[in-house]
């Protein structure tokens, strides 16, 4: 299996599941929505969340 340097996972647990009703800002990212949380964007990927960049950037 190849290592993808752009595939970083968010290490912290989440107290809720991100959704359209969770209250976090969203943005379209390819075929899914990213959620702004604690100053960064991330998205659910199976049993974890992927990091998708700094919200300030």
Secondary structure, DSSP 8 states (H G I E B T S, - for coil): ----TT-EEE-S--SS---TTS---EEEETTEEEEEETTEEEEEETTEEEEEEETT-
